[in-house]
Amino acid sequence: MTTDAAAVLPFDEETLWEFMSARDASRAGSFFCAVRTTGIYCRPGCPARLPLRRNVSFHATAQDAEQAGFRACKRCRPGAIR
Ligand SMILES: [Zn+2]
C-alpha cells in the first residue's frame, strides 16, 4: 500500500477510522478509506457495511486510492467528490 500517503493525511489513522465508523459525512473529501479485501475505496459517511479495521488503508485523495489499485465504491461515489 501507499505508506507515504500517511504523511499528507489530515489526522492519524485511528482518528480517521473513528470518522469512518461514525459515518461522519462532514469529513467527506478530506480523506478516503480503501478496503483491501474488496478492492474498493469509500468516503466517510458511506452507507455500506463497515469493513474490518485491519483491512482498511487511508488515502488523502481519490486519485491516490485509484493509483494504489482501488476502484470507487458504487454507493458513496467517492470519485465524484472534488
Ligand atoms: Zn462507499
PDB file of the backbone (N, CA, C, O) and the ligand in Angstrom, with CONECT records:
HET     ZN  A 101       1
ATOM      1  N   MET A   1       0.842  -1.199   0.000  1.00  0.00           N
ATOM      2  CA  MET A   1       0.000   0.000   0.000  1.00  0.00           C
ATOM      3  C   MET A   1       0.881   1.254   0.000  1.00  0.00           C
ATOM      4  O   MET A   1       2.105   1.167   0.090  1.00  0.00           O
ATOM      5  N   THR A   2       0.252   2.385  -0.100  1.00  0.00           N
ATOM      6  CA  THR A   2       0.999   3.640  -0.132  1.00  0.00           C
ATOM      7  C   THR A   2       1.318   4.074   1.294  1.00  0.00           C
ATOM      8  O   THR A   2       0.444   4.535   2.028  1.00  0.00           O
ATOM      9  N   THR A   3       2.557   3.922   1.663  1.00  0.00           N
ATOM     10  CA  THR A   3       2.934   4.266   3.031  1.00  0.00           C
ATOM     11  C   THR A   3       3.153   5.767   3.190  1.00  0.00           C
ATOM     12  O   THR A   3       2.859   6.329   4.245  1.00  0.00           O
ATOM     13  N   ASP A   4       3.667   6.418   2.145  1.00  0.00           N
ATOM     14  CA  ASP A   4       3.955   7.843   2.275  1.00  0.00           C
ATOM     15  C   ASP A   4       2.687   8.694   2.249  1.00  0.00           C
ATOM     16  O   ASP A   4       2.740   9.886   2.550  1.00  0.00           O
ATOM     17  N   ALA A   5       1.546   8.095   1.894  1.00  0.00           N
ATOM     18  CA  ALA A   5       0.289   8.851   1.910  1.00  0.00           C
ATOM     19  C   ALA A   5      -0.047   9.302   3.324  1.00  0.00           C
ATOM     20  O   ALA A   5      -0.691  10.334   3.516  1.00  0.00           O
ATOM     21  N   ALA A   6       0.388   8.532   4.309  1.00  0.00           N
ATOM     22  CA  ALA A   6       0.065   8.874   5.695  1.00  0.00           C
ATOM     23  C   ALA A   6       0.591  10.253   6.064  1.00  0.00           C
ATOM     24  O   ALA A   6       0.018  10.935   6.914  1.00  0.00           O
ATOM     25  N   ALA A   7       1.671  10.660   5.431  1.00  0.00           N
ATOM     26  CA  ALA A   7       2.278  11.944   5.760  1.00  0.00           C
ATOM     27  C   ALA A   7       1.388  13.125   5.391  1.00  0.00           C
ATOM     28  O   ALA A   7       1.496  14.192   5.996  1.00  0.00           O
ATOM     29  N   VAL A   8       0.510  12.948   4.408  1.00  0.00           N
ATOM     30  CA  VAL A   8      -0.321  14.066   3.971  1.00  0.00           C
ATOM     31  C   VAL A   8      -1.759  13.949   4.473  1.00  0.00           C
ATOM     32  O   VAL A   8      -2.584  14.815   4.184  1.00  0.00           O
ATOM     33  N   LEU A   9      -2.065  12.900   5.213  1.00  0.00           N
ATOM     34  CA  LEU A   9      -3.417  12.760   5.744  1.00  0.00           C
ATOM     35  C   LEU A   9      -3.657  13.782   6.850  1.00  0.00           C
ATOM     36  O   LEU A   9      -2.733  14.148   7.576  1.00  0.00           O
ATOM     37  N   PRO A  10      -4.918  14.248   6.975  1.00  0.00           N
ATOM     38  CA  PRO A  10      -5.202  15.329   7.934  1.00  0.00           C
ATOM     39  C   PRO A  10      -5.182  14.883   9.394  1.00  0.00           C
ATOM     40  O   PRO A  10      -5.041  15.716  10.289  1.00  0.00           O
ATOM     41  N   PHE A  11      -5.320  13.580   9.647  1.00  0.00           N
ATOM     42  CA  PHE A  11      -5.323  13.068  11.022  1.00  0.00           C
ATOM     43  C   PHE A  11      -4.578  11.749  11.053  1.00  0.00           C
ATOM     44  O   PHE A  11      -4.269  11.188  10.001  1.00  0.00           O
ATOM     45  N   ASP A  12      -4.284  11.242  12.244  1.00  0.00           N
ATOM     46  CA  ASP A  12      -3.688   9.914  12.309  1.00  0.00           C
ATOM     47  C   ASP A  12      -4.757   8.864  11.994  1.00  0.00           C
ATOM     48  O   ASP A  12      -5.954   9.152  11.996  1.00  0.00           O
ATOM     49  N   GLU A  13      -4.297   7.653  11.725  1.00  0.00           N
ATOM     50  CA  GLU A  13      -5.214   6.625  11.216  1.00  0.00           C
ATOM     51  C   GLU A  13      -6.294   6.245  12.219  1.00  0.00           C
ATOM     52  O   GLU A  13      -7.415   5.926  11.823  1.00  0.00           O
ATOM     53  N   GLU A  14      -5.982   6.273  13.496  1.00  0.00           N
ATOM     54  CA  GLU A  14      -7.011   5.928  14.483  1.00  0.00           C
ATOM     55  C   GLU A  14      -8.152   6.937  14.444  1.00  0.00           C
ATOM     56  O   GLU A  14      -9.320   6.567  14.562  1.00  0.00           O
ATOM     57  N   THR A  15      -7.811   8.210  14.278  1.00  0.00           N
ATOM     58  CA  THR A  15      -8.843   9.244  14.189  1.00  0.00           C
ATOM     59  C   THR A  15      -9.652   9.082  12.906  1.00  0.00           C
ATOM     60  O   THR A  15     -10.877   9.203  12.914  1.00  0.00           O
ATOM     61  N   LEU A  16      -8.954   8.806  11.805  1.00  0.00           N
ATOM     62  CA  LEU A  16      -9.660   8.606  10.536  1.00  0.00           C
ATOM     63  C   LEU A  16     -10.626   7.426  10.638  1.00  0.00           C
ATOM     64  O   LEU A  16     -11.743   7.470  10.122  1.00  0.00           O
ATOM     65  N   TRP A  17     -10.176   6.387  11.307  1.00  0.00           N
ATOM     66  CA  TRP A  17     -11.033   5.215  11.470  1.00  0.00           C
ATOM     67  C   TRP A  17     -12.266   5.557  12.308  1.00  0.00           C
ATOM     68  O   TRP A  17     -13.354   5.044  12.048  1.00  0.00           O
ATOM     69  N   GLU A  18     -12.100   6.417  13.304  1.00  0.00           N
ATOM     70  CA  GLU A  18     -13.259   6.839  14.092  1.00  0.00           C
ATOM     71  C   GLU A  18     -14.267   7.587  13.229  1.00  0.00           C
ATOM     72  O   GLU A  18     -15.474   7.408  13.389  1.00  0.00           O
ATOM     73  N   PHE A  19     -13.778   8.428  12.312  1.00  0.00           N
ATOM     74  CA  PHE A  19     -14.685   9.130  11.398  1.00  0.00           C
ATOM     75  C   PHE A  19     -15.415   8.131  10.512  1.00  0.00           C
ATOM     76  O   PHE A  19     -16.613   8.270  10.266  1.00  0.00           O
ATOM     77  N   MET A  20     -14.687   7.118  10.031  1.00  0.00           N
ATOM     78  CA  MET A  20     -15.320   6.110   9.183  1.00  0.00           C
ATOM     79  C   MET A  20     -16.386   5.338   9.956  1.00  0.00           C
ATOM     80  O   MET A  20     -17.503   5.169   9.467  1.00  0.00           O
ATOM     81  N   SER A  21     -16.050   4.869  11.162  1.00  0.00           N
ATOM     82  CA  SER A  21     -17.010   4.058  11.904  1.00  0.00           C
ATOM     83  C   SER A  21     -18.194   4.877  12.372  1.00  0.00           C
ATOM     84  O   SER A  21     -19.280   4.334  12.576  1.00  0.00           O
ATOM     85  N   ALA A  22     -18.002   6.187  12.546  1.00  0.00           N
ATOM     86  CA  ALA A  22     -19.120   7.057  12.919  1.00  0.00           C
ATOM     87  C   ALA A  22     -19.908   7.503  11.686  1.00  0.00           C
ATOM     88  O   ALA A  22     -20.914   8.200  11.813  1.00  0.00           O
ATOM     89  N   ARG A  23     -19.452   7.103  10.489  1.00  0.00           N
ATOM     90  CA  ARG A  23     -20.055   7.528   9.210  1.00  0.00           C
ATOM     91  C   ARG A  23     -20.219   9.053   9.183  1.00  0.00           C
ATOM     92  O   ARG A  23     -21.274   9.596   8.858  1.00  0.00           O
ATOM     93  N   ASP A  24     -19.125   9.698   9.538  1.00  0.00           N
ATOM     94  CA  ASP A  24     -19.123  11.155   9.637  1.00  0.00           C
ATOM     95  C   ASP A  24     -19.005  11.779   8.240  1.00  0.00           C
ATOM     96  O   ASP A  24     -17.903  12.011   7.742  1.00  0.00           O
ATOM     97  N   ALA A  25     -20.148  12.043   7.625  1.00  0.00           N
ATOM     98  CA  ALA A  25     -20.158  12.546   6.249  1.00  0.00           C
ATOM     99  C   ALA A  25     -19.572  13.945   6.129  1.00  0.00           C
ATOM    100  O   ALA A  25     -19.204  14.374   5.035  1.00  0.00           O
ATOM    101  N   SER A  26     -19.483  14.658   7.244  1.00  0.00           N
ATOM    102  CA  SER A  26     -18.906  16.007   7.182  1.00  0.00           C
ATOM    103  C   SER A  26     -17.427  15.949   6.831  1.00  0.00           C
ATOM    104  O   SER A  26     -16.837  16.967   6.469  1.00  0.00           O
ATOM    105  N   ARG A  27     -16.818  14.767   6.934  1.00  0.00           N
ATOM    106  CA  ARG A  27     -15.398  14.608   6.609  1.00  0.00           C
ATOM    107  C   ARG A  27     -15.193  14.202   5.155  1.00  0.00           C
ATOM    108  O   ARG A  27     -14.058  14.035   4.711  1.00  0.00           O
ATOM    109  N   ALA A  28     -16.272  14.045   4.421  1.00  0.00           N
ATOM    110  CA  ALA A  28     -16.152  13.609   3.029  1.00  0.00           C
ATOM    111  C   ALA A  28     -15.266  14.569   2.248  1.00  0.00           C
ATOM    112  O   ALA A  28     -15.427  15.787   2.324  1.00  0.00           O
ATOM    113  N   GLY A  29     -14.330  14.005   1.499  1.00  0.00           N
ATOM    114  CA  GLY A  29     -13.429  14.820   0.710  1.00  0.00           C
ATOM    115  C   GLY A  29     -12.100  15.072   1.388  1.00  0.00           C
ATOM    116  O   GLY A  29     -11.116  15.393   0.722  1.00  0.00           O
ATOM    117  N   SER A  30     -12.055  14.932   2.718  1.00  0.00           N
ATOM    118  CA  SER A  30     -10.788  15.189   3.399  1.00  0.00           C
ATOM    119  C   SER A  30      -9.900  13.947   3.419  1.00  0.00           C
ATOM    120  O   SER A  30      -8.681  14.050   3.561  1.00  0.00           O
ATOM    121  N   PHE A  31     -10.521  12.766   3.274  1.00  0.00           N
ATOM    122  CA  PHE A  31      -9.716  11.536   3.148  1.00  0.00           C
ATOM    123  C   PHE A  31     -10.598  10.447   2.555  1.00  0.00           C
ATOM    124  O   PHE A  31     -11.815  10.602   2.451  1.00  0.00           O
ATOM    125  N   PHE A  32      -9.967   9.342   2.168  1.00  0.00           N
ATOM    126  CA  PHE A  32     -10.674   8.215   1.589  1.00  0.00           C
ATOM    127  C   PHE A  32     -10.190   6.945   2.259  1.00  0.00           C
ATOM    128  O   PHE A  32      -9.048   6.839   2.705  1.00  0.00           O
ATOM    129  N   CYS A  33     -11.096   5.989   2.313  1.00  0.00           N
ATOM    130  CA  CYS A  33     -10.848   4.755   3.033  1.00  0.00           C
ATOM    131  C   CYS A  33     -10.898   3.596   2.038  1.00  0.00           C
ATOM    132  O   CYS A  33     -11.939   3.355   1.428  1.00  0.00           O
ATOM    133  N   ALA A  34      -9.803   2.886   1.869  1.00  0.00           N
ATOM    134  CA  ALA A  34      -9.747   1.783   0.909  1.00  0.00           C
ATOM    135  C   ALA A  34      -9.775   0.451   1.645  1.00  0.00           C
ATOM    136  O   ALA A  34      -9.176   0.300   2.710  1.00  0.00           O
ATOM    137  N   VAL A  35     -10.482  -0.513   1.058  1.00  0.00           N
ATOM    138  CA  VAL A  35     -10.643  -1.816   1.684  1.00  0.00           C
ATOM    139  C   VAL A  35      -9.917  -2.870   0.855  1.00  0.00           C
ATOM    140  O   VAL A  35     -10.285  -3.153  -0.286  1.00  0.00           O
ATOM    141  N   ARG A  36      -8.892  -3.434   1.448  1.00  0.00           N
ATOM    142  CA  ARG A  36      -8.032  -4.399   0.781  1.00  0.00           C
ATOM    143  C   ARG A  36      -8.811  -5.606   0.253  1.00  0.00           C
ATOM    144  O   ARG A  36      -8.545  -6.084  -0.850  1.00  0.00           O
ATOM    145  N   THR A  37      -9.766  -6.093   1.034  1.00  0.00           N
ATOM    146  CA  THR A  37     -10.443  -7.339   0.688  1.00  0.00           C
ATOM    147  C   THR A  37     -11.426  -7.178  -0.458  1.00  0.00           C
ATOM    148  O   THR A  37     -11.686  -8.137  -1.184  1.00  0.00           O
ATOM    149  N   THR A  38     -11.977  -5.983  -0.635  1.00  0.00           N
ATOM    150  CA  THR A  38     -12.949  -5.773  -1.706  1.00  0.00           C
ATOM    151  C   THR A  38     -12.355  -5.019  -2.885  1.00  0.00           C
ATOM    152  O   THR A  38     -12.911  -5.056  -3.983  1.00  0.00           O
ATOM    153  N   GLY A  39     -11.234  -4.334  -2.676  1.00  0.00           N
ATOM    154  CA  GLY A  39     -10.608  -3.583  -3.757  1.00  0.00           C
ATOM    155  C   GLY A  39     -11.310  -2.277  -4.069  1.00  0.00           C
ATOM    156  O   GLY A  39     -11.076  -1.689  -5.126  1.00  0.00           O
ATOM    157  N   ILE A  40     -12.170  -1.808  -3.170  1.00  0.00           N
ATOM    158  CA  ILE A  40     -12.849  -0.539  -3.405  1.00  0.00           C
ATOM    159  C   ILE A  40     -12.438   0.497  -2.361  1.00  0.00           C
ATOM    160  O   ILE A  40     -11.918   0.156  -1.298  1.00  0.00           O
ATOM    161  N   TYR A  41     -12.678   1.760  -2.683  1.00  0.00           N
ATOM    162  CA  TYR A  41     -12.450   2.797  -1.688  1.00  0.00           C
ATOM    163  C   TYR A  41     -13.707   3.622  -1.526  1.00  0.00           C
ATOM    164  O   TYR A  41     -14.511   3.758  -2.448  1.00  0.00           O
ATOM    165  N   CYS A  42     -13.860   4.178  -0.317  1.00  0.00           N
ATOM    166  CA  CYS A  42     -15.067   4.898   0.083  1.00  0.00           C
ATOM    167  C   CYS A  42     -14.699   6.254   0.660  1.00  0.00           C
ATOM    168  O   CYS A  42     -13.550   6.516   1.015  1.00  0.00           O
ATOM    169  N   ARG A  43     -15.699   7.094   0.741  1.00  0.00           N
ATOM    170  CA  ARG A  43     -15.538   8.325   1.518  1.00  0.00           C
ATOM    171  C   ARG A  43     -16.179   8.100   2.885  1.00  0.00           C
ATOM    172  O   ARG A  43     -17.011   7.206   3.035  1.00  0.00           O
ATOM    173  N   PRO A  44     -15.800   8.904   3.891  1.00  0.00           N
ATOM    174  CA  PRO A  44     -16.506   8.802   5.174  1.00  0.00           C
ATOM    175  C   PRO A  44     -17.981   9.152   4.992  1.00  0.00           C
ATOM    176  O   PRO A  44     -18.322  10.054   4.226  1.00  0.00           O
ATOM    177  N   GLY A  45     -18.849   8.437   5.698  1.00  0.00           N
ATOM    178  CA  GLY A  45     -20.274   8.638   5.527  1.00  0.00           C
ATOM    179  C   GLY A  45     -20.904   7.619   4.606  1.00  0.00           C
ATOM    180  O   GLY A  45     -22.122   7.621   4.429  1.00  0.00           O
ATOM    181  N   CYS A  46     -20.110   6.753   4.018  1.00  0.00           N
ATOM    182  CA  CYS A  46     -20.643   5.728   3.116  1.00  0.00           C
ATOM    183  C   CYS A  46     -21.627   4.827   3.859  1.00  0.00           C
ATOM    184  O   CYS A  46     -21.339   4.381   4.969  1.00  0.00           O
ATOM    185  N   PRO A  47     -22.787   4.555   3.254  1.00  0.00           N
ATOM    186  CA  PRO A  47     -23.787   3.721   3.929  1.00  0.00           C
ATOM    187  C   PRO A  47     -23.480   2.223   3.876  1.00  0.00           C
ATOM    188  O   PRO A  47     -24.175   1.429   4.510  1.00  0.00           O
ATOM    189  N   ALA A  48     -22.458   1.834   3.135  1.00  0.00           N
ATOM    190  CA  ALA A  48     -22.141   0.409   3.044  1.00  0.00           C
ATOM    191  C   ALA A  48     -21.652  -0.128   4.384  1.00  0.00           C
ATOM    192  O   ALA A  48     -21.262   0.631   5.271  1.00  0.00           O
ATOM    193  N   ARG A  49     -21.682  -1.442   4.511  1.00  0.00           N
ATOM    194  CA  ARG A  49     -21.269  -2.076   5.762  1.00  0.00           C
ATOM    195  C   ARG A  49     -19.814  -1.738   6.058  1.00  0.00           C
ATOM    196  O   ARG A  49     -18.965  -1.710   5.167  1.00  0.00           O
ATOM    197  N   LEU A  50     -19.556  -1.486   7.315  1.00  0.00           N
ATOM    198  CA  LEU A  50     -18.210  -1.103   7.734  1.00  0.00           C
ATOM    199  C   LEU A  50     -17.244  -2.275   7.556  1.00  0.00           C
ATOM    200  O   LEU A  50     -17.534  -3.388   7.996  1.00  0.00           O
ATOM    201  N   PRO A  51     -16.105  -2.032   6.917  1.00  0.00           N
ATOM    202  CA  PRO A  51     -15.117  -3.111   6.772  1.00  0.00           C
ATOM    203  C   PRO A  51     -14.388  -3.352   8.088  1.00  0.00           C
ATOM    204  O   PRO A  51     -14.534  -2.589   9.043  1.00  0.00           O
ATOM    205  N   LEU A  52     -13.606  -4.420   8.123  1.00  0.00           N
ATOM    206  CA  LEU A  52     -12.769  -4.657   9.291  1.00  0.00           C
ATOM    207  C   LEU A  52     -11.604  -3.677   9.289  1.00  0.00           C
ATOM    208  O   LEU A  52     -11.009  -3.388   8.251  1.00  0.00           O
ATOM    209  N   ARG A  53     -11.301  -3.182  10.463  1.00  0.00           N
ATOM    210  CA  ARG A  53     -10.236  -2.180  10.588  1.00  0.00           C
ATOM    211  C   ARG A  53      -8.926  -2.660   9.955  1.00  0.00           C
ATOM    212  O   ARG A  53      -8.219  -1.886   9.309  1.00  0.00           O
ATOM    213  N   ARG A  54      -8.613  -3.938  10.148  1.00  0.00           N
ATOM    214  CA  ARG A  54      -7.305  -4.424   9.682  1.00  0.00           C
ATOM    215  C   ARG A  54      -7.229  -4.513   8.158  1.00  0.00           C
ATOM    216  O   ARG A  54      -6.140  -4.658   7.602  1.00  0.00           O
ATOM    217  N   ASN A  55      -8.363  -4.429   7.483  1.00  0.00           N
ATOM    218  CA  ASN A  55      -8.360  -4.497   6.022  1.00  0.00           C
ATOM    219  C   ASN A  55      -8.349  -3.122   5.370  1.00  0.00           C
ATOM    220  O   ASN A  55      -8.380  -3.011   4.144  1.00  0.00           O
ATOM    221  N   VAL A  56      -8.306  -2.097   6.170  1.00  0.00           N
ATOM    222  CA  VAL A  56      -8.502  -0.736   5.686  1.00  0.00           C
ATOM    223  C   VAL A  56      -7.175   0.014   5.585  1.00  0.00           C
ATOM    224  O   VAL A  56      -6.298  -0.118   6.438  1.00  0.00           O
ATOM    225  N   SER A  57      -7.055   0.807   4.516  1.00  0.00           N
ATOM    226  CA  SER A  57      -5.954   1.762   4.435  1.00  0.00           C
ATOM    227  C   SER A  57      -6.550   3.117   4.080  1.00  0.00           C
ATOM    228  O   SER A  57      -7.656   3.200   3.546  1.00  0.00           O
ATOM    229  N   PHE A  58      -5.814   4.169   4.379  1.00  0.00           N
ATOM    230  CA  PHE A  58      -6.348   5.515   4.178  1.00  0.00           C
ATOM    231  C   PHE A  58      -5.573   6.252   3.108  1.00  0.00           C
ATOM    232  O   PHE A  58      -4.364   6.079   2.957  1.00  0.00           O
ATOM    233  N   HIS A  59      -6.294   7.079   2.370  1.00  0.00           N
ATOM    234  CA  HIS A  59      -5.687   7.848   1.287  1.00  0.00           C
ATOM    235  C   HIS A  59      -6.171   9.284   1.364  1.00  0.00           C
ATOM    236  O   HIS A  59      -7.315   9.556   1.726  1.00  0.00           O
ATOM    237  N   ALA A  60      -5.275  10.196   1.016  1.00  0.00           N
ATOM    238  CA  ALA A  60      -5.609  11.612   1.101  1.00  0.00           C
ATOM    239  C   ALA A  60      -6.498  12.047  -0.062  1.00  0.00           C
ATOM    240  O   ALA A  60      -7.297  12.973   0.079  1.00  0.00           O
ATOM    241  N   THR A  61      -6.362  11.386  -1.203  1.00  0.00           N
ATOM    242  CA  THR A  61      -7.150  11.769  -2.372  1.00  0.00           C
ATOM    243  C   THR A  61      -7.708  10.526  -3.059  1.00  0.00           C
ATOM    244  O   THR A  61      -7.197   9.420  -2.885  1.00  0.00           O
ATOM    245  N   ALA A  62      -8.766  10.732  -3.841  1.00  0.00           N
ATOM    246  CA  ALA A  62      -9.337   9.632  -4.618  1.00  0.00           C
ATOM    247  C   ALA A  62      -8.327   9.137  -5.651  1.00  0.00           C
ATOM    248  O   ALA A  62      -8.240   7.938  -5.919  1.00  0.00           O
ATOM    249  N   GLN A  63      -7.567  10.065  -6.226  1.00  0.00           N
ATOM    250  CA  GLN A  63      -6.560   9.675  -7.214  1.00  0.00           C
ATOM    251  C   GLN A  63      -5.520   8.756  -6.593  1.00  0.00           C
ATOM    252  O   GLN A  63      -5.079   7.786  -7.209  1.00  0.00           O
ATOM    253  N   ASP A  64      -5.143   9.073  -5.380  1.00  0.00           N
ATOM    254  CA  ASP A  64      -4.151   8.248  -4.695  1.00  0.00           C
ATOM    255  C   ASP A  64      -4.683   6.830  -4.474  1.00  0.00           C
ATOM    256  O   ASP A  64      -3.963   5.849  -4.663  1.00  0.00           O
ATOM    257  N   ALA A  65      -5.947   6.739  -4.073  1.00  0.00           N
ATOM    258  CA  ALA A  65      -6.550   5.424  -3.863  1.00  0.00           C
ATOM    259  C   ALA A  65      -6.610   4.638  -5.172  1.00  0.00           C
ATOM    260  O   ALA A  65      -6.366   3.432  -5.189  1.00  0.00           O
ATOM    261  N   GLU A  66      -6.936   5.326  -6.266  1.00  0.00           N
ATOM    262  CA  GLU A  66      -7.032   4.634  -7.554  1.00  0.00           C
ATOM    263  C   GLU A  66      -5.666   4.200  -8.050  1.00  0.00           C
ATOM    264  O   GLU A  66      -5.522   3.138  -8.656  1.00  0.00           O
ATOM    265  N   GLN A  67      -4.657   5.035  -7.786  1.00  0.00           N
ATOM    266  CA  GLN A  67      -3.307   4.645  -8.191  1.00  0.00           C
ATOM    267  C   GLN A  67      -2.825   3.446  -7.393  1.00  0.00           C
ATOM    268  O   GLN A  67      -1.993   2.674  -7.868  1.00  0.00           O
ATOM    269  N   ALA A  68      -3.341   3.289  -6.191  1.00  0.00           N
ATOM    270  CA  ALA A  68      -2.988   2.133  -5.373  1.00  0.00           C
ATOM    271  C   ALA A  68      -3.764   0.898  -5.807  1.00  0.00           C
ATOM    272  O   ALA A  68      -3.566  -0.179  -5.246  1.00  0.00           O
ATOM    273  N   GLY A  69      -4.654   1.035  -6.808  1.00  0.00           N
ATOM    274  CA  GLY A  69      -5.336  -0.118  -7.378  1.00  0.00           C
ATOM    275  C   GLY A  69      -6.761  -0.304  -6.918  1.00  0.00           C
ATOM    276  O   GLY A  69      -7.354  -1.351  -7.176  1.00  0.00           O
ATOM    277  N   PHE A  70      -7.336   0.685  -6.238  1.00  0.00           N
ATOM    278  CA  PHE A  70      -8.708   0.560  -5.754  1.00  0.00           C
ATOM    279  C   PHE A  70      -9.696   1.206  -6.718  1.00  0.00           C
ATOM    280  O   PHE A  70      -9.361   2.147  -7.438  1.00  0.00           O
ATOM    281  N   ARG A  71     -10.924   0.680  -6.716  1.00  0.00           N
ATOM    282  CA  ARG A  71     -11.993   1.239  -7.527  1.00  0.00           C
ATOM    283  C   ARG A  71     -12.972   1.992  -6.625  1.00  0.00           C
ATOM    284  O   ARG A  71     -13.118   1.672  -5.445  1.00  0.00           O
ATOM    285  N   ALA A  72     -13.636   2.992  -7.195  1.00  0.00           N
ATOM    286  CA  ALA A  72     -14.574   3.799  -6.422  1.00  0.00           C
ATOM    287  C   ALA A  72     -15.802   2.973  -6.026  1.00  0.00           C
ATOM    288  O   ALA A  72     -16.330   2.205  -6.830  1.00  0.00           O
ATOM    289  N   CYS A  73     -16.238   3.139  -4.802  1.00  0.00           N
ATOM    290  CA  CYS A  73     -17.451   2.492  -4.302  1.00  0.00           C
ATOM    291  C   CYS A  73     -18.653   3.001  -5.091  1.00  0.00           C
ATOM    292  O   CYS A  73     -18.761   4.194  -5.377  1.00  0.00           O
ATOM    293  N   LYS A  74     -19.565   2.074  -5.443  1.00  0.00           N
ATOM    294  CA  LYS A  74     -20.728   2.483  -6.226  1.00  0.00           C
ATOM    295  C   LYS A  74     -21.807   3.130  -5.355  1.00  0.00           C
ATOM    296  O   LYS A  74     -22.720   3.772  -5.872  1.00  0.00           O
ATOM    297  N   ARG A  75     -21.703   2.964  -4.052  1.00  0.00           N
ATOM    298  CA  ARG A  75     -22.733   3.521  -3.176  1.00  0.00           C
ATOM    299  C   ARG A  75     -22.432   4.960  -2.780  1.00  0.00           C
ATOM    300  O   ARG A  75     -23.329   5.803  -2.790  1.00  0.00           O
ATOM    301  N   CYS A  76     -21.191   5.250  -2.433  1.00  0.00           N
ATOM    302  CA  CYS A  76     -20.893   6.616  -1.971  1.00  0.00           C
ATOM    303  C   CYS A  76     -20.189   7.449  -3.033  1.00  0.00           C
ATOM    304  O   CYS A  76     -19.992   8.649  -2.841  1.00  0.00           O
ATOM    305  N   ARG A  77     -19.804   6.837  -4.151  1.00  0.00           N
ATOM    306  CA  ARG A  77     -19.188   7.544  -5.267  1.00  0.00           C
ATOM    307  C   ARG A  77     -18.099   8.517  -4.809  1.00  0.00           C
ATOM    308  O   ARG A  77     -18.213   9.723  -5.026  1.00  0.00           O
ATOM    309  N   PRO A  78     -17.071   8.006  -4.192  1.00  0.00           N
ATOM    310  CA  PRO A  78     -16.024   8.897  -3.655  1.00  0.00           C
ATOM    311  C   PRO A  78     -15.267   9.646  -4.753  1.00  0.00           C
ATOM    312  O   PRO A  78     -14.730  10.728  -4.517  1.00  0.00           O
ATOM    313  N   GLY A  79     -15.229   9.060  -5.959  1.00  0.00           N
ATOM    314  CA  GLY A  79     -14.503   9.714  -7.036  1.00  0.00           C
ATOM    315  C   GLY A  79     -15.182  10.977  -7.525  1.00  0.00           C
ATOM    316  O   GLY A  79     -14.566  11.777  -8.229  1.00  0.00           O
ATOM    317  N   ALA A  80     -16.471  11.173  -7.156  1.00  0.00           N
ATOM    318  CA  ALA A  80     -17.221  12.342  -7.618  1.00  0.00           C
ATOM    319  C   ALA A  80     -16.956  13.571  -6.757  1.00  0.00           C
ATOM    320  O   ALA A  80     -17.335  14.684  -7.123  1.00  0.00           O
ATOM    321  N   ILE A  81     -16.301  13.369  -5.607  1.00  0.00           N
ATOM    322  CA  ILE A  81     -16.033  14.497  -4.709  1.00  0.00           C
ATOM    323  C   ILE A  81     -14.806  15.256  -5.187  1.00  0.00           C
ATOM    324  O   ILE A  81     -13.744  14.682  -5.427  1.00  0.00           O
ATOM    325  N   ARG A  82     -14.981  16.537  -5.316  1.00  0.00           N
ATOM    326  CA  ARG A  82     -13.836  17.374  -5.698  1.00  0.00           C
ATOM    327  C   ARG A  82     -13.659  18.513  -4.703  1.00  0.00           C
ATOM    328  O   ARG A  82     -12.747  19.327  -4.852  1.00  0.00           O
TER     329      ARG A  82
HETATM  330 ZN    ZN A 101     -18.687   3.553  -0.204  1.00  0.00          ZN2+
END
